[in-house]
Amino acid sequence: MRRILLLALLFSLAALAAWPQMPMMRMPQMPTEFTIPPVGSWCEYSILDKENGDTITFKYSLPSEEKCGDKDCHWFEFQVKENDELNIVKMLISGDPQKEGNLRRLIIKSGDDPAIEIPVGMMHSAAEESAEESEAEESKARESEEPETDRVEVGEEKIETRAGELKCTHVKVGAGEEQIDLWMNDTVPFFNLARLTSEGSTMELTGYGDSGAKSAITEEPQQMPMPGMPDED
């Protein structure tokens, strides 16, 4: 199931995901642009594996905001629920969390385990490693002469989702035989994405709103020490 999701959603093992003990704590690289919506916004998706019927639920939310020095920052959360286990990534960001320099704090929580804050410096080191790996992969892809990704706008369509009927722009994105279909609506926060389909899976909006989001992490997080630093007594 996880492998299919990686293919269907164009997942990127970004720096936000760099904790080996929690393989699902990964921020997906969505195929649409990230924008910061009004505080309180949220959206939720259900992802279906067409082959075996398994489902995973994703949720994005923006529960609050605060100042980072002279910058306006926001608390952004990404949740994934699989087999009744809820994993949460909570990030204080000053912009797109997938872009370098926008991550200010990072807190993670897996199931019933305590919430843990990971030092941002550790994430920066992971980001550098990830960038080097990405560059090597891109170079290898160019050498193998893989076809370029095409993006074609099909037109305006009305679709029925579990979040209601939405008027969307239908876009096809593909390279060679690999293709995904996107249905986009600009009232859906964060990624404007209402539905995504590929050969192996379907991702569909199940709910969204521009208010009411609250943090799923309510406890004070434990501090995770930097490598080489002693634990506090």
C-alpha positions as CSV (number, residue, x, y, z in Angstrom):
1,M,0.0,0.0,0.0
2,R,2.7,2.5,0.9
3,R,4.7,1.8,-2.3
4,I,1.5,2.4,-4.4
5,L,0.9,5.7,-2.5
6,L,4.5,6.8,-3.2
7,L,3.9,6.3,-6.9
8,A,0.4,7.7,-7.1
9,L,1.1,10.9,-5.1
10,L,4.6,11.6,-6.4
11,F,5.9,11.3,-2.8
12,S,9.2,12.9,-2.0
13,L,11.3,11.8,1.0
14,A,11.7,15.4,2.1
15,A,13.6,16.6,5.1
16,L,10.4,16.7,7.2
17,A,10.3,12.9,6.9
18,A,13.8,12.1,8.1
19,W,13.2,10.0,11.1
20,P,13.9,6.3,10.5
21,Q,11.8,5.0,13.4
22,M,8.6,6.5,11.8
23,P,8.5,5.6,8.1
24,M,5.0,7.1,7.7
25,M,5.9,10.5,9.1
26,R,6.6,11.9,5.7
27,M,5.3,15.0,4.2
28,P,4.1,14.1,0.7
29,Q,5.3,16.1,-2.3
30,M,1.9,16.9,-3.8
31,P,1.6,17.5,-7.6
32,T,0.0,20.9,-7.0
33,E,1.3,24.1,-5.4
34,F,1.1,24.7,-1.7
35,T,-0.6,27.9,-0.5
36,I,-1.2,29.1,3.1
37,P,-5.0,29.4,3.7
38,P,-6.8,31.3,6.5
39,V,-6.0,30.1,10.0
40,G,-8.5,27.4,11.0
41,S,-8.5,25.8,7.5
42,W,-8.4,22.1,7.0
43,C,-8.9,19.4,4.4
44,E,-9.1,15.6,4.6
45,Y,-8.5,12.9,2.0
46,S,-9.2,9.1,1.7
47,I,-6.7,7.1,-0.4
48,L,-7.9,3.8,-1.8
49,D,-5.7,1.0,-3.1
50,K,-7.7,-0.3,-6.0
51,E,-6.0,-3.7,-5.9
52,N,-6.7,-4.8,-2.3
53,G,-9.2,-2.2,-1.1
54,D,-6.9,-0.8,1.7
55,T,-7.5,2.8,2.7
56,I,-5.4,5.5,4.3
57,T,-6.7,8.9,5.6
58,F,-4.7,12.1,5.3
59,K,-5.5,15.4,6.9
60,Y,-3.9,18.8,6.6
61,S,-4.8,21.7,8.9
62,L,-3.6,25.2,9.9
63,P,-4.7,25.5,13.6
64,S,-2.9,28.7,14.6
65,E,-0.4,31.3,13.9
66,E,2.4,33.2,15.7
67,K,5.3,35.5,15.2
68,C,8.8,34.2,14.3
69,G,10.9,37.3,15.0
70,D,9.7,39.8,12.4
71,K,7.9,37.1,10.3
72,D,4.4,35.8,10.4
73,C,4.5,32.0,11.0
74,H,1.8,29.3,11.1
75,W,1.4,26.0,12.8
76,F,0.7,23.5,10.0
77,E,-0.2,19.9,10.7
78,F,-0.1,16.8,8.5
79,Q,-1.9,13.6,9.8
80,V,-2.0,10.1,8.5
81,K,-4.3,7.4,9.8
82,E,-3.7,3.7,8.8
83,N,-5.1,0.7,10.6
84,D,-6.5,2.9,13.4
85,E,-3.1,4.3,14.2
86,L,-2.8,8.1,14.0
87,N,0.6,9.7,13.2
88,I,1.0,13.5,13.3
89,V,3.6,16.0,12.1
90,K,3.3,19.5,13.4
91,M,5.4,22.2,11.9
92,L,5.9,25.9,12.6
93,I,6.4,27.4,9.1
94,S,7.0,30.7,7.5
95,G,6.0,29.5,4.0
96,D,5.8,26.3,2.0
97,P,7.2,23.6,4.3
98,Q,8.8,21.8,1.4
99,K,11.0,24.7,0.6
100,E,14.3,25.3,2.4
101,G,14.4,27.9,5.2
102,N,10.6,27.9,6.0
103,L,10.7,25.3,8.8
104,R,11.1,26.8,12.3
105,R,9.9,24.0,14.6
106,L,9.0,20.3,14.1
107,I,7.0,18.1,16.4
108,I,5.9,14.5,15.7
109,K,3.6,12.1,17.5
110,S,3.1,8.4,16.6
111,G,0.0,6.7,18.1
112,D,0.0,6.8,21.9
113,D,3.7,7.6,22.1
114,P,4.7,11.0,23.6
115,A,5.0,14.0,21.2
116,I,8.7,14.7,20.4
117,E,10.2,17.9,19.1
118,I,13.1,17.4,16.7
119,P,15.8,20.1,16.4
120,V,15.5,22.0,13.2
121,G,19.3,21.7,12.8
122,M,18.8,18.0,12.4
123,M,16.3,18.6,9.7
124,H,18.7,20.9,7.8
125,S,21.3,18.1,7.7
126,A,18.8,15.7,6.5
127,A,17.6,18.2,3.8
128,E,21.2,18.5,2.5
129,E,21.4,14.7,2.2
130,S,18.0,14.5,0.5
131,A,19.0,17.2,-2.0
132,E,22.2,15.3,-2.9
133,E,20.2,12.1,-3.4
134,S,17.6,13.9,-5.5
135,E,20.2,15.5,-7.7
136,A,21.8,12.0,-8.3
137,E,18.4,10.5,-9.1
138,E,17.6,13.3,-11.6
139,S,21.0,12.9,-13.2
140,K,20.4,9.2,-13.6
141,A,16.9,9.8,-15.0
142,R,18.3,12.1,-17.6
143,E,20.9,9.6,-18.6
144,S,18.2,6.9,-19.1
145,E,16.4,9.4,-21.4
146,E,13.1,9.0,-19.6
147,P,10.2,11.0,-21.3
148,E,9.5,14.5,-20.0
149,T,6.3,14.9,-17.8
150,D,3.4,16.4,-19.8
151,R,0.7,18.5,-18.2
152,V,-2.5,18.9,-20.1
153,E,-5.6,20.8,-19.0
154,V,-8.7,18.8,-20.1
155,G,-11.4,21.4,-19.1
156,E,-14.0,22.2,-16.5
157,E,-15.9,19.3,-14.9
158,K,-18.3,18.8,-12.1
159,I,-17.5,15.9,-9.8
160,E,-19.2,14.3,-6.9
161,T,-17.0,13.8,-3.8
162,R,-17.7,12.8,-0.2
163,A,-17.2,16.5,0.5
164,G,-20.0,17.4,-1.9
165,E,-20.3,18.4,-5.6
166,L,-17.4,20.5,-6.8
167,K,-16.7,22.3,-10.1
168,C,-13.2,21.5,-10.9
169,T,-10.4,21.9,-13.5
170,H,-9.4,18.5,-14.8
171,V,-5.7,18.1,-15.5
172,K,-3.8,15.1,-16.8
173,V,-0.1,14.7,-15.8
174,G,2.1,12.0,-17.1
175,A,5.3,10.7,-18.5
176,G,5.3,7.9,-21.0
177,E,2.8,5.3,-19.8
178,E,2.6,6.7,-16.2
179,Q,-0.3,9.1,-15.9
180,I,-2.3,10.7,-13.1
181,D,-5.5,12.7,-13.4
182,L,-6.1,15.7,-11.1
183,W,-9.4,17.6,-10.4
184,M,-8.7,21.0,-8.9
185,N,-10.9,23.5,-7.1
186,D,-9.5,26.7,-5.7
187,T,-11.8,26.7,-2.6
188,V,-10.0,23.5,-1.3
189,P,-7.2,24.8,1.1
190,F,-3.5,24.0,0.8
191,F,-3.3,22.2,-2.6
192,N,-6.7,23.0,-4.3
193,L,-7.0,19.3,-4.9
194,A,-10.4,17.5,-5.0
195,R,-9.4,14.2,-6.5
196,L,-6.4,12.3,-7.9
197,T,-6.5,9.0,-9.7
198,S,-3.8,6.8,-11.1
199,E,-3.7,3.2,-12.3
200,G,-3.3,1.7,-8.9
201,S,-5.1,4.1,-6.5
202,T,-7.5,7.0,-6.0
203,M,-7.2,10.0,-3.6
204,E,-10.5,11.8,-2.9
205,L,-11.5,14.8,-0.8
206,T,-13.7,13.7,2.1
207,G,-14.1,17.1,3.8
208,Y,-12.7,20.6,4.1
209,G,-13.3,24.0,5.6
210,D,-11.9,27.4,6.2
211,S,-12.4,27.4,10.0
212,G,-12.5,25.2,13.0
213,A,-9.1,23.4,12.8
214,K,-7.5,22.6,16.1
215,S,-4.2,21.0,16.9
216,A,-4.2,17.2,17.4
217,I,-1.2,17.5,19.6
218,T,-2.2,19.1,22.9
219,E,0.6,17.9,25.2
220,E,4.0,19.6,25.8
221,P,6.5,17.8,23.5
222,Q,9.6,16.1,24.8
223,Q,12.9,17.5,23.4
224,M,14.9,15.2,21.1
225,P,18.6,16.1,21.6
226,M,21.0,16.8,18.7
227,P,23.4,13.9,17.9
228,G,26.4,14.1,20.2
229,M,24.6,16.1,22.8
230,P,23.9,14.4,26.2
231,D,20.3,13.8,27.3
232,E,19.0,16.1,30.0
233,D,18.5,14.5,33.4
